[in-house]
């Protein structure tokens, strides 16, 4: 099967997780694997009976952080960042994405899940994050940017940026949940 072959220019960790998704119970489901990269965001997707597709969203966590969040985000810079992410995501709309489930193994996705109040050691609910939970966390971040209560400590610098990208992806590409995959062993 072509999905078992290495995908050119795909990070090794994505290769590993794609192979696991293809070999497991998800092999016959439409799936999308997300990678929140520093310079670009990658979406690998396949619908039932469809060819494998890699979508490159030309915006990444480091780039956004440098342009809009350094040294500290302001309401105006956050609004500009939202527009930049929306513009980058718009061309990524695809029927394959709209009909699939979203998976991610990135450490930033795990940090977002923890910040949203889910423990990785809890039941199955902790293995997914709803778009509503992402939106609530993003609203907390917006309140912080506007001078509200500080966020919990321990967020890596790229977490707010990854949260913004994830929020916009889930909203504009209609992903109701993000399913977390364990990190590569």
N, C-alpha and C positions, 0 to 999 in steps of 0.2 A: 504494500500500500504506500502511496507517495508520502503520506503524513509521517511515515516512519523514517524518512530520509532527512538528513540535516537541512535546515532552512538557511540559505545564505544570509549572512549578516545578522543572525539572530543570537542574542546573548545565550551563553551556555545554559544558564539557569532556566531560560524560557524553553530551550530545547528539551531539557529534562522534564519540566512540568507539562509541556505539550505531549510528550511521549506518554507520561503517566495518565493524562486525561484520555488519550486515544486508546490506551490499553485497558482502562477501567470501565466502570458502568456508564460513563458518559460518552462512550464511543459512538453511539447512535443518536446523540442529542446535538442540537445546534449549540456550539460553545464559542466563547471569545475569551482569550487569555490576554490580560493586560500587563504591560510593563511600563512603569513610571520612570523613564530614563532621565538623565541629567539634561540632555539636549533635544530629546524627542520622546514621544509617547508611542508605544507600539501596541497594536491590537492584532492578534492572530485569530482568525475566525474561520469557521467551517459550519455550514448548514448541513442538514441531513441530505446525503447524496450530492453535496456540492464540493467544488474544489476548495482547497485551502487558499485563504486570502490573507495577506499581510497588509495592514493599513498603518501608515506612518503619519502620525499627527505631529506637525513640525513645531512642537513646543515642549519643553522639558522643565524639570524642577529647578536645575541650577540656573538656566536661562531666565526663568520667571523670577527667581529669587534675586538675581543680580539686577534685573531691570526694574522691578516693582517693590521688592520687599527689603532692600538694603538701604540704610541700616535698619529701618523699622518701617513697617507698613503704615500708611495713612489711609483715611477713607477715600481720598482721591486716587491714590496709587492702587488701592484694592479695586476700585471701580474700573480703572484702566486695565488692570490685570484681568479682570473678569471678561471685559470686551475682547482682549487679545486671545484668551483661551476660547471663547465662543467662536471667534473668527477662525481659529486654527481647527476647531472641531467640526465646523459646518460642512466642509467637503468630505468628512469621514462618514457621513450618513450613508448607510447601506442596508438593504433588506436583510442581509445576512446578520448584521449586528442587531437589528430591531427584533429579530426572532430568536435570539440566543441568550444564554445565561453567561454572566460575567464572572471570571475567575482571576485571582491574582495571588502571587506568593511574595511580592515585594515586601521588604521590611517596613517601608513607609505605610503600606496598607495595614500592616499589623499594628503600627503605632497609632494610626487613625482609629482602629477598632478599640484599642485600649483607651484612647482619649475619649471615645464615645461612651465609655463605661462598661465595655464588654471584657470579660476575662477569657484569655485563651484556654483556660483549664475548665471552663464551665461546660455545660451541655452543648448540644448541637447548635443552639441558637448563637453561641459565641463564634461559630464557624462562618457566619454570614453577617452582613451589615446591610440594612435596608436603606433605600434612598432617603427615607424620612429621617433615619438616624444620622446620615451624612449631612442632610440639610440642617438638622438641629445643631450639630457640632459646628457647621459652618456659620450659623447664626450666632453661636457663642463666640466664635472667633471674630466676627464682625463687631459684636458688642465690645470685645476687648480692644480692637483697633480704634473704636470710637471713644475709648477712655474708660471702658467698663472693667469689671473684675478681671484680674489676671487669670490666665490659663494655668492649668497644672504644670508644674515644672517637669523637665525631662523630655520635652518635645525636641527631636532633632530639628535643625534649622529648616530643612526642606519639608517638614510635615505640613505647615500651613499651605505651602505651595501645592503639595501633593493633594491635600484636601480640596483645594480649589479645582484642580484638574479633575479629580474624581467626581466632585459634585457636578461639574459641567458635563462630563461624559455621561454620568448616570441620568442627568436631567434631559439633555439634548438627544441622547441615543436611546432613551427609554429603558434603561436597565433598572428593574425594581429592586435588585439585590446584588451585592458583591459577595461572592463566595471565596473565602480565604483558603488557600492551599498551604500546607506546611512548607517551611523552607527546605531547600535541597539539603539532603544529609551530607 
